[in-house]
Amino acid sequence: MPRLAVLGYPVGHSRSPVMQSAALAELGLGDEWSYEAIEVAPDAFEQRVRAMAGEGFAGANVTVPHKGAALALADELSETAREIGAANTLVFTHNGESGEAEEAVIRAENTDAEGLLRALPGPSRDRRALVLGAGGAARAVVWALLREGAEVEVWNRTELRSRHLCEELGGAPVAAPDQSAYELIVNTTAVGLAGEDPFAELPLSQDGFAPEQTVVDMVYGGEPTALLRAAEAAGASTVDGIEILVQQGALSLEIWTGRPAPLDTMRAAARG
């Protein structure tokens, strides 16, 4: 039975297991494939991943804070993952006939970038965008938006990280962004995941959104986040973390199984 998993720290909040399990069942693979959540601390990540191919895993999704580490340990990289400098999808294959763990080949992919673009309500060309955060998800967002022709600025609490990201990928670091100046705002940070007030942690004000803006929050939960509630109240278009999860997860599933992903089934399962 091929096994799949999502690796994170923490990972208990992830909707990936219920979403991907529903998709596998819809595809008629539910009796053959399985999908689980594995919580693994950063210092144990590489050892855990290298053991997975010998335990029957065909692949894994990777979430906070492991996307950079996933890229670093891979034997092969997709061009997208290489350019972004982060991976959210791993594929395990084997050299030779024995299928032993030491013959495993780990390939790193990135579906975050294309997943974001598919989730947005319209094209990004010539739009001014603010990306909040400088981790693996932010790298994918910046890379995707720049390739689409957007003008991108990046804010991070630690300014050195946003400067380094922009030096590597493009865009411009910004220390004090003017919220009203952007047509697209994307929060890639984990602020809000543990109930934090985003307006206390991020350079945004609750009443600073406008109807012509699109606001994306990669954090998700049972209800819209405080960030998205404020944006919706101002008339802005919003995209929540569940839709991002569905789109990138569908692309990962297609890589592993070679089958078209059932988006409606995945969306319904992820939203519960």
Secondary structure per residue as TSV (DSSP state, phi and psi in degrees):
chain	resnum	aa	ss	phi	psi
A	1	M	-	360.0	116.1
A	2	P	-	-65.3	134.6
A	3	R	E	-108.2	147.2
A	4	L	E	-130.9	161.1
A	5	A	E	-159.0	165.7
A	6	V	E	-115.7	133.3
A	7	L	E	-111.2	128.0
A	8	G	E	-161.4	176.6
A	9	Y	S	-156.2	92.4
A	10	P	S	-82.1	171.2
A	11	V	-	-139.8	-0.7
A	12	G	T	-62.7	-24.8
A	13	H	T	-80.9	-10.2
A	14	S	-	-64.3	136.5
A	15	R	-	-92.2	-1.3
A	16	S	H	-58.3	-43.6
A	17	P	H	-59.9	-46.3
A	18	V	H	-69.2	-36.4
A	19	M	H	-68.0	-50.3
A	20	Q	H	-71.3	-32.7
A	21	S	H	-64.6	-40.4
A	22	A	H	-63.8	-40.2
A	23	A	H	-65.2	-43.8
A	24	L	H	-61.2	-40.3
A	25	A	H	-64.0	-43.1
A	26	E	H	-61.2	-35.0
A	27	L	T	-81.6	-1.6
A	28	G	T	78.5	18.8
A	29	L	-	-107.8	5.4
A	30	G	T	-62.5	-27.6
A	31	D	T	-86.3	-12.2
A	32	E	T	-107.2	-34.5
A	33	W	-	-111.6	154.5
A	34	S	E	-137.0	158.7
A	35	Y	E	-140.8	130.6
A	36	E	E	-138.5	168.0
A	37	A	E	-103.3	135.5
A	38	I	E	-127.8	115.9
A	39	E	E	-87.3	126.5
A	40	V	-	-143.0	129.8
A	41	A	-	-72.6	155.2
A	42	P	G	-54.1	-38.2
A	43	D	G	-73.5	-11.5
A	44	A	G	-109.8	0.9
A	45	F	H	-63.2	-52.1
A	46	E	H	-61.3	-44.6
A	47	Q	H	-61.4	-41.4
A	48	R	H	-65.2	-44.6
A	49	V	H	-64.0	-43.0
A	50	R	H	-66.1	-24.4
A	51	A	H	-80.8	-18.8
A	52	M	H	-67.2	-38.0
A	53	A	G	-62.7	-29.5
A	54	G	G	-83.3	-3.3
A	55	E	G	-107.9	14.2
A	56	G	T	89.8	10.5
A	57	F	E	-80.5	134.6
A	58	A	E	-93.2	-23.3
A	59	G	E	-177.4	177.0
A	60	A	E	-156.0	146.1
A	61	N	E	-87.8	152.4
A	62	V	E	-129.2	128.9
A	63	T	-	-126.2	-171.3
A	64	V	T	-51.6	132.1
A	65	P	T	-110.6	32.6
A	66	H	-	-102.9	5.9
A	67	K	H	-68.3	-33.9
A	68	G	H	-71.3	-41.7
A	69	A	H	-65.2	-34.6
A	70	A	H	-63.0	-40.3
A	71	L	H	-65.8	-42.2
A	72	A	H	-66.0	-31.9
A	73	L	H	-90.5	-8.8
A	74	A	-	-70.6	148.4
A	75	D	S	-83.5	-31.1
A	76	E	E	-132.7	146.3
A	77	L	E	-127.0	137.6
A	78	S	-	-69.0	157.9
A	79	E	H	-62.4	-37.8
A	80	T	H	-63.3	-47.9
A	81	A	H	-61.5	-40.0
A	82	R	H	-62.7	-46.2
A	83	E	H	-67.7	-38.7
A	84	I	H	-71.8	-36.8
A	85	G	T	84.1	25.0
A	86	A	-	-159.1	152.8
A	87	A	-	-130.9	141.0
A	88	N	S	-119.0	-0.3
A	89	T	E	-139.3	129.0
A	90	L	E	-117.4	145.0
A	91	V	E	-125.8	130.4
A	92	F	E	-107.4	123.4
A	93	T	E	-129.5	177.6
A	94	H	E	-131.0	142.8
A	95	N	S	-93.9	135.6
A	96	G	S	89.2	-177.5
A	97	E	S	-99.5	-17.8
A	98	S	S	-78.3	-25.6
A	99	G	-	71.1	21.3
A	100	E	-	-73.7	152.8
A	101	A	G	-58.9	-36.0
A	102	E	G	-69.3	-13.0
A	103	E	G	-98.8	6.8
A	104	A	E	-69.5	143.5
A	105	V	E	-115.5	127.1
A	106	I	E	-105.6	121.5
A	107	R	E	-110.6	133.6
A	108	A	E	-103.4	133.1
A	109	E	E	-126.5	164.9
A	110	N	-	-134.2	114.5
A	111	T	-	-106.3	0.1
A	112	D	H	-63.3	-41.7
A	113	A	H	-64.1	-53.5
A	114	E	H	-67.2	-33.8
A	115	G	H	-60.8	-42.4
A	116	L	H	-61.4	-48.4
A	117	L	H	-61.7	-37.9
A	118	R	H	-68.9	-26.7
A	119	A	H	-82.7	-22.1
A	120	L	S	-70.1	147.2
A	121	P	S	-74.7	-12.6
A	122	G	S	-161.8	178.4
A	123	P	-	-67.4	156.5
A	124	S	-	-104.8	-5.9
A	125	R	T	-57.1	133.1
A	126	D	T	65.8	10.8
A	127	R	-	-91.0	145.4
A	128	R	E	-90.9	124.4
A	129	A	E	-123.2	143.4
A	130	L	E	-114.3	123.1
A	131	V	E	-108.5	124.8
A	132	L	E	-99.6	119.4
A	133	G	-	115.0	163.2
A	134	A	-	-143.3	23.7
A	135	G	S	-88.8	-160.4
A	136	G	H	-62.0	-41.3
A	137	A	H	-66.3	-40.0
A	138	A	H	-62.3	-39.8
A	139	R	H	-59.3	-43.1
A	140	A	H	-65.7	-40.8
A	141	V	H	-65.6	-47.8
A	142	V	H	-60.3	-47.4
A	143	W	H	-58.6	-46.6
A	144	A	H	-64.9	-45.4
A	145	L	H	-67.6	-39.8
A	146	L	H	-63.3	-40.8
A	147	R	H	-65.7	-27.8
A	148	E	T	-82.9	-6.5
A	149	G	T	95.8	18.0
A	150	A	-	-82.9	158.8
A	151	E	E	-96.7	117.7
A	152	V	E	-117.0	132.5
A	153	E	E	-120.9	147.6
A	154	V	E	-126.0	127.5
A	155	W	E	-113.4	139.9
A	156	N	-	-144.9	148.3
A	157	R	S	-56.9	-41.0
A	158	T	S	-94.4	104.0
A	159	E	H	-62.1	-30.1
A	160	L	H	-59.4	-36.3
A	161	R	H	-68.5	-40.1
A	162	S	H	-67.6	-35.9
A	163	R	H	-64.6	-44.1
A	164	H	H	-63.0	-42.9
A	165	L	H	-58.4	-46.6
A	166	C	H	-68.5	-33.8
A	167	E	H	-63.3	-33.6
A	168	E	H	-84.8	-38.9
A	169	L	H	-111.1	-24.7
A	170	G	-	112.9	-176.9
A	171	G	S	83.6	-179.6
A	172	A	E	-131.6	133.4
A	173	P	E	-70.7	148.9
A	174	V	-	-139.1	132.5
A	175	A	S	-91.2	-34.0
A	176	A	S	-136.3	77.8
A	177	P	-	-67.8	144.6
A	178	D	-	-89.6	104.2
A	179	Q	G	-53.0	-35.1
A	180	S	G	-76.4	-9.8
A	181	A	G	-86.8	-5.7
A	182	Y	-	-109.2	142.1
A	183	E	S	-89.1	-20.7
A	184	L	E	-137.1	128.8
A	185	I	E	-125.5	125.6
A	186	V	E	-123.7	117.7
A	187	N	E	-92.7	111.0
A	188	T	-	-102.5	-0.5
A	189	T	S	-77.7	169.9
A	190	A	-	-90.4	7.4
A	191	V	T	-61.5	124.8
A	192	G	T	107.2	-20.1
A	193	L	T	-62.7	-36.7
A	194	A	T	-104.5	19.9
A	195	G	S	88.3	10.6
A	196	E	-	-65.4	152.9
A	197	D	-	-79.7	113.5
A	198	P	H	-64.4	-26.6
A	199	F	H	-81.3	-8.9
A	200	A	H	-93.1	-23.2
A	201	E	H	-105.2	-24.9
A	202	L	S	-113.6	157.9
A	203	P	S	-81.4	52.8
A	204	L	-	-131.3	150.4
A	205	S	-	-112.3	149.0
A	206	Q	T	-61.8	-32.7
A	207	D	T	-103.6	21.9
A	208	G	-	-99.8	3.4
A	209	F	-	-85.8	163.2
A	210	A	-	-137.9	156.3
A	211	P	T	-59.7	-30.5
A	212	E	T	-81.8	-1.0
A	213	Q	-	-89.6	155.8
A	214	T	E	-114.9	128.8
A	215	V	E	-120.3	127.2
A	216	V	E	-116.6	130.8
A	217	D	E	-124.3	115.4
A	218	M	-	-74.9	-15.9
A	219	V	-	-70.8	139.9
A	220	Y	-	-139.9	158.6
A	221	G	-	-158.6	-159.7
A	222	G	S	-72.4	-25.7
A	223	E	S	-126.0	162.7
A	224	P	-	-56.4	143.1
A	225	T	-	-69.5	162.4
A	226	A	H	-59.1	-35.2
A	227	L	H	-61.9	-48.2
A	228	L	H	-72.2	-33.2
A	229	R	H	-61.7	-42.0
A	230	A	H	-66.3	-40.3
A	231	A	H	-66.0	-42.0
A	232	E	H	-63.6	-39.5
A	233	A	H	-62.9	-27.9
A	234	A	T	-86.8	-2.9
A	235	G	T	90.2	6.9
A	236	A	-	-73.9	154.3
A	237	S	E	-76.1	144.0
A	238	T	E	-131.5	150.1
A	239	V	E	-131.8	125.0
A	240	D	-	-96.2	170.6
A	241	G	H	-65.0	-25.4
A	242	I	H	-64.6	-43.8
A	243	E	H	-65.3	-38.6
A	244	I	H	-61.8	-44.7
A	245	L	H	-58.2	-45.8
A	246	V	H	-61.4	-47.7
A	247	Q	H	-67.2	-44.6
A	248	Q	H	-72.3	-34.2
A	249	G	H	-66.7	-35.4
A	250	A	H	-63.9	-41.8
A	251	L	H	-64.6	-40.1
A	252	S	H	-62.1	-45.2
A	253	L	H	-60.9	-38.5
A	254	E	H	-66.6	-34.9
A	255	I	H	-64.0	-45.0
A	256	W	H	-71.4	-42.9
A	257	T	H	-101.2	-20.1
A	258	G	S	71.7	14.2
A	259	R	S	-114.9	146.5
A	260	P	-	-61.5	134.7
A	261	A	-	-80.2	139.1
A	262	P	-	-82.9	89.5
A	263	L	H	-59.0	-43.9
A	264	D	H	-63.1	-40.7
A	265	T	H	-64.5	-42.8
A	266	M	H	-66.4	-40.9
A	267	R	H	-64.1	-45.0
A	268	A	H	-63.6	-40.9
A	269	A	H	-69.0	-41.3
A	270	A	H	-66.8	-34.2
A	271	R	H	-83.2	-11.9
A	272	G	-	67.7	360.0
